[in-house]
């Protein structure tokens, strides 16, 4: 009831006390409207008041809080605030009720997020109290984006996000929407890389990368498909590398041998004690052990397993694999000199170096056309971090 009365009085006082209408009204009526404005202040006095700037000239009135701020600082922080305090806007046309404070009502804004935003704009970060930072930052980013002052919060939010990325608890999608709304290219790139390499495409609740529908609604259309395409392309690259490890053995590539004795020549030009039949036996055993270990890890058949598994699971399994059989023959066999386990680990590390994260500038503004000069904040040769069409191929 108090809130309804407050809003009604505020609308009446605002409408009838603007400079362009007041001149056509009787003085007595203007005085009555002024009294209503004073009553409005008294009615809303039960709200919690925070003097962010004790010498401020503006009082922002939200649902359950009043914030005393400086209009000069707000106007310098964004064009939206600057326009709001101009006479062409309803909020800017409200005259000071006590010749000192200008009252502006913002009933639709998030009170907690607005208080934090004003504290940060007034260089008071120590007054920002956050309990669930991953949830609160998203609300703060939405408010900052609404008033076009996201650049002011970029470095503060980046410091906060750096403490959260990589942990299991926070919703990574909420962090992603924060970096997008605050136009944080560095955080966006780091987070998309983390999502591709460390998160599942679908969590236990059936949400893609643990992303809620609301968080996805804050992000551009097609971003999920782009991230998924990047991960699928990396899986195909890893699949190809895993297959190539045993390709030389499957093709039975052997070193040159003496024609008559059938003795293998080692890399140093000498000979060892393994004849062709021993090499073939060792070769086949190592292939069998390799494929058996892939089967144990749930990665065989390769194509089927890679289609059903997320990249993070594939990387973890390959790293934990035991691909080395016990030695069947003495030292010096050219087949035994191939360390399959080391080759598998190397294949994983190579794939982990391919993707560095999506370029926020390319995501927002598109890739540069032929002949255009891109001005991305994060340089990426070939624009491999943007929404490329060839991420579903083996080219990188």
N, C-alpha and C positions, 0 to 999 in steps of 0.2 A: 504494500500500500504506500509506504514511504517513497519507494523508488518510483512508482507511477506518478505520485504527486510531484516529486522532484522533476521528473522529465517533463510533465505538463507545464509546470511553472517556468522551467528553463526555455521551453519552446515559445511560450507567450512573451516572456521578457525579452527574448532574443528578437522576435519578430517586430514587436512594437517599440523597441528602443534603438533600432538601427537608424543611422543618420538620415537616410533618404526618406524614411516614413515619418520620423518624429516631427518634421517641420509642418506636416499637414494635420497633426493631431492637436487637440486642446491640451494646454499645460496640465490641467487636472488629471486627464487620462494618462499622460506620460508619467506623472507622479505616482499614480496607482500602479502602473507597470513597474516602476522603480521599486515600489514597496514589495511587489510580488517577487522581484529579483532578490531583494534582501531576505524575504521569507524563504526563498529557495536555498540560499546559503545557510540559513538556520536549520532548515529541514535536513540538508545533507551534511550537517556538521558532525553527525554520528560516524561518518566515514573515517577510516584511518588516514591520517595526513602525514606525508613524508616530504620534508623539505630537502630535496636533492640539492637545490641551490637556495640557501636561505635568503638571498637577495634577488631571487628570480622574479620575473614580472608576469608569469603565466601560471595558472593553476589548472592542471589537467584533471578532469573529473571522470573517473571510471566507475565501475559497478560498486566496488566496496573500498575504494581508495582514492585519495587526492594527492597529486604529485605537483609540488612547486618546482618549476624549472625555469630556465632562461630561454627566452625566445630567440636571442641572438645565437646561442649555441645550436639550437634546433634548426634555425634557418641556415646555418653554415653546414649542417650535417647532410642536408638533402634538399633537392628542389621541391619535394612534396611539402615539407614543413614551410619552406619559404612561401610557396603559393598559399598554404593554409592560413598564414598570418596576413595575407594581403586582403584588401577590402572586397575583392571580387568573390571571396569564399564566405560562406555563412559563418564559419568559425572565426574568421578574421574580422568580421563586421561587428562582433559583440564588444561593446564598450566596457572598460574597466568598471566594476561595480563599486569599488572603493578608491578609485583614482590611482590604484597601484597594481592590483592583480587582474589580469584578464582571464576569465573563466571559460574553458573550452570543454565541452562534454563529449566524451568518446565512449558511448555505452556498448559498442560492439567489439571493442578491443580487449585482448587478454590482459587483465590487470597485472598479473605477476610478470608476464613477458614485457609489458610496457614499462614497469618499474625497473626491471633489469636493463632494458634498452636505454632508458634515460640515465641510469647510473653510469653505464658505459660511455654514453655520449658526453657526459659531464666529467669524465675521467675519475670515476669513483668505482673501480672494479672490486674493491674490497667490500663493497656493500651488496654485491651480488651473491645471494645465498642459493645454492642449488643442491637439491637432494638427489633426484634422478636426472643427471645431466644429459643422458642420451635422449630422454623424452623431452626435457625442458628446452634443450637447444633447438629442437625442431620447432617448438612454439615460438621461441625467440627469433628464429630465422624467418618464420612466416611473417611476424610483425615487422622485422627489419626490411623484408622484401616489400611489404605493403607501403612503407614510408620511404623506400628507395635509399636506405642508409646502410645497406649491407657491406660496402667497402670498409666502413668504419669498424665493423666487428670482425673482419676477415682474419686478422692475425691473432686476436684474442681467441676466436673459435678454433683456429688451427692448432693453437697450443693445447686447448682442451681436447680436441679430437685426437691429437697425437697420443694422448694418454689412454684412449679408448680403442683405437683401431688394433685389431689382432686379438682382443679379448673375446671370450665366448659369450658373455652375458648380454652386452648391448646389442640392440637390433641394428645390424649393419645397414639396413635399408634406410633407417631413420638418419643415420650418419651420412648416408649418400645424399639424401634430400637436403640436408643441412649444407653440405658443400656446394650443392647445385644452387640453392636459393641465395647463399652468400657469395656466389661466384668465385669460390675458392678453387682455382685450377690445380694447385699442388695437392690439396686434400682429396679432390675428386679423382685425380690420377692414382694416388696411393691407395685409395679405398677400392676403386674398381680392380686394381691389380690384386688386392687382398681377396676380393670376392671371387675372382676367377680361380686363384690358386689355393685358397684356403676354405671356401664355403661350398656347401652342397647346393645344387640347383633347386632342390626341394627339401624342406626341413620336415620334421616329424609331424607338423600340423598341416602339411601340404602347401605351404607358402613358398614361392620361388625365392631362394636365397634368404629365407626368413623375412620376406618383405610383406608388410601389411598392405591391403588395398588402398588405405588412406595415404600411406607413404608413397606408393606408386603413383597415386593421382597427382602428387606434387612434382613428379618427374616427367620428362617429355615422352611422348609416345614412341615406341620402338626401341627404347633404351634397354629393356630387358632382352629383347630379341638380339640386340647387338652384343650384349655381354655373353649371352648363351652361344652366339655364333663364334665369338672369340674362343670360348672354352672348347667348343666342339672342334674348332680348327687346331687348337693345341693338342687335343687328344689324338687327332689324326696324325699329327706330326710325331707324337710319341709312339704311336702304333707303328708307324713306318720305321722309326729308329729301332724299336724292339725287334721287328722282323729282320732288319738288316744285320743284326748282331750275329745271327746264325746262318745268314745267307751264304757266306763263304764256305761254311761246313756242309751245307746242303748241296752246294754245287761241287763239293769234293775237290776244292782247289788244293793241289799238292805242290811241294817244292820239286825242282828238277832232281832226277835220280840217275844213278849209274845204270846204263842200259842192261848190263849183264847181271850184276848182283842185285839190282833193285833196292839199293840202299839210299836213303834220303840224304840230301845235302842240306846242312843247316845254314843259317844266315851268315856264318863266318867262313863259309867255304869248305868246312870239314865235313865229316860224316858221323852219323850216330848209329845206334844199334837197332833202330826200328825199321823193319821192312814194310812194304806196302800193306800187307795184310794186317800188321799190328796197327798201323796208322788208321786204316779203315775201321777197325774195331774200336779204337779209342775215339775216333770221330763220331761214330754212331752212338756210343755210350754218352758222350757229352751232350749231343743233341737230345737224347732221351731224357737225361737229367734236367736239362733246361726246360723242356716242354712239360715234364712232370711237375716241376716247381711252379711254372705258370699255372698249371691246372690246380695245384694245391692252393695257390693264391686267389683262385677264381678269375684268372685272366686268360683262360684258354677255353674255347677258341678265341683268338685275339679280337677279331672283328666284333663278335657278339658281346664279349665282355666289355670292350671299350664303349660300345653303344649304350650299354645298360649302367655303366659305372660313371661316377663323377671324377673329374680330374684329380681332386684332392685324395680320393680313395685309391686311384691308380698309382699316384706318386708314392703314397704311403706303402702300398703293397710291394711295389718294385724295390723300394729302398730296403724293405725287410726281407727280401728274397734271398735264399741260399742256392746259388746257381752252380756251385763248384762241386763236382763229384770227387771221390777219392781217386788218387792216381792209380791208373791201371798198369802203367809201364814206367820205365825209368825216366830220369830227367832228359830233356832234349827233344821230346816229341813236339813237332811243330804245332800240332793240334792242341796239346796241353799248354803250350805257351800262350794261348788266347784266354785271357781272364774274362769269362762271361759275366761274372758279377760286377767287375769293375766297368765293363762296357755298358751294362744296364744302368748303373749309377751315373755314368757319364751322359747317357742318353737323357736321363731325368734332369740333370743339371743344365744340359743344353736347352731343353724346353723351358725351364724356369727362367732363362735369360732372355727369352724371346719377347714377352709381353711386359711392358712397363706401365700399363694403365691407359685408360681412355683420355684423350685430350678434350677438356671441357669446352674450349673455344670451337673445336671442330664439331662437337655435339650440339652446341647452341647455334652456331652460325653456318654450319656446313663446311665441307672441304673446299679449299680454293680451286677455282676453275683454271683451266689451262691459260697461262699468261698472267694470272693474278699472283700477288705476293701475299703469302699468309703471314699473319702477325699473331701467331700463337704464343702464349706466355711460356709454355713448356715445349721447347723444340723437340721434334721427333722426326728423324730422317725418314723420308718416304711417307710421312703422316700415318705411320703404322698404329698410332694411338687413336686415330679418329674412327669414324663410322665407315671403314673401308669395305668394299664389296668383295674383296678377295680374301677375307679372313677365313672363309670356308674352304680355301685351297691349301696346298702344302707350301705355298710361296710365302716367305717372310723375309 
